């Protein structure tokens, strides 16, 4: 109890989890292109709609050294 769910899917097209994206960022994927190359997140058949989640997520990590508790929601 009290643990955050880290395995939520960020990129539905390619079934890429938050955990996979966090690992890639911690291991040096410090740009969107590096995240795409390492995880395939953001390059699915939808045209990359999850990129709007990924950029603020990456920016938060680069600014603070930690990941936000909640992945930003897509705005419609």
Secondary structure, DSSP 8 states (H G I E B T S, - for coil): --------EEETTTTEEHHHHHHHHHTT--SHHHHHHHH-TT-STT-STTHHHHHHHHHHHHHHSS--SS------
